[in-house]
C-alpha cells in the first residue's frame, strides 16, 4: 500500500514539474538602477537595462533583504545601500514572483 502511495506522489510531482511554468523571474540590476521600498508594503523600483523602462513591483512583509550574504531588516537594508545607491557600486538581485506579482527577495552585493 505504501509503495502505491509513494509511486502516486512521485508521479504527481513529475507531472507538476513537467508543466514548464515559470514561477519566478530573477533580475540582476546595477545598484544605481534600483530604488529600495520605503515600507514593508511598498514598492521597489528598478530598470532591467539602461534603456528599459522603470518597473515598480510590490514588496510584502515576507520579502527577504540580504546585504553581502546576510539577511537584514528593511531599515538596515536601506541604510546599507544609501539613497539611490549614493555613489556605491554593486549589484542587486531581485527575485520577482510572477503569479503574485510581488518580490520574494532582494539581495545586494557591495
For each residue, the residues with C-beta under 8 A, 3 or more apart:
1: 4 5
2: 5 6
3: 6 7
4: 1 7 8
5: 1 2 8 9
6: 2 3 9 10
7: 3 4 10 11
8: 4 5 11 12
9: 5 6 12 13
10: 6 7 13 14
11: 7 8 14 15
12: 8 9 15 16
13: 9 10 16 17
14: 10 11 17 18
15: 11 12 18 19
16: 12 13 19
17: 13 14
18: 14 15
19: 15 16
20:
21:
22: 25 98
23: 97 98 99
24: 95 96 97 98 104
25: 22 95 96 98
26: 93 94 95 96
27: 46 48 93 94 96
28: 91 92 93
29: 33 34 46 47 48 91 92 93 94
30: 33 34 91 92
31: 34 81 85 88 89 90 91 92 108 110
32: 84 85
33: 29 30 46 47 50
34: 29 30 31 44 45 46 81 85 92 94
35: 44 45 46 84
36: 44 74 77 78 81 106
37: 40 42 43 44 59 63 74
38: 42
39: 42 74
40: 37 59 60 61 63 74
41: 58 59 60 61
42: 37 38 39 58 59
43: 37 56 57 58 59
44: 34 35 36 37 56 57 59 94 103 106
45: 34 35 54 55 56
46: 27 29 33 34 35 54 55 57 92 94
47: 29 33 50 52 53 54 55
48: 27 29 52 55
49: 52
50: 33 47
51:
52: 47 48 49 55
53: 47
54: 45 46 47
55: 45 46 47 48 52
56: 43 44 45
57: 43 44 46 94 96 101 102 103
58: 41 42 43 101 102 103
59: 37 40 41 42 43 44 63 102 103 106
60: 40 41 63 102 103
61: 40 41
62: 104
63: 37 40 59 60 74 102 103 104 105 106
64: 71 104 105 106
65: 71 72 73 74 76 77 105 106 107
66: 69 70 71 72 77 105 106 107 108
67: 70 72 76 77 80 81 107 108 110
68: 108 109 110
69: 66 107 109
70: 66 67
71: 64 65 66
72: 65 66 67 76 77 80
73: 65 76 77
74: 36 37 39 40 63 65 77 78
75: 78 79
76: 65 67 72 73 79 80
77: 36 65 66 67 72 73 74 80 81 106 108
78: 36 74 75 81
79: 75 76 82
80: 67 72 76 77 108 110
81: 31 34 36 67 77 78 85 86 88 90 108 110
82: 79 85 86 87 88
83: 86
84: 32 35
85: 31 32 34 81 82 88 90
86: 81 82 83
87: 82
88: 31 81 82 85 110
89: 31 110
90: 31 81 85 108 109 110
91: 28 29 30 31 108 109
92: 28 29 30 31 34 46 106 107 108
93: 26 27 28 29 105 106 107 108
94: 26 27 29 34 44 46 57 103 105 106
95: 24 25 26 103 104 105 106
96: 24 25 26 27 57 101 102 103 104
97: 23 24 100 101 102 103 104
98: 22 23 24 25 101
99: 23
100: 97
101: 57 58 96 97 98
102: 57 58 59 60 63 96 97
103: 44 57 58 59 60 63 94 95 96 97 106
104: 24 62 63 64 95 96 97
105: 63 64 65 66 93 94 95
106: 36 44 59 63 64 65 66 77 92 93 94 95 103
107: 65 66 67 69 92 93
108: 31 66 67 68 77 80 81 90 91 92 93
109: 68 69 90 91
110: 31 67 68 80 81 88 89 90
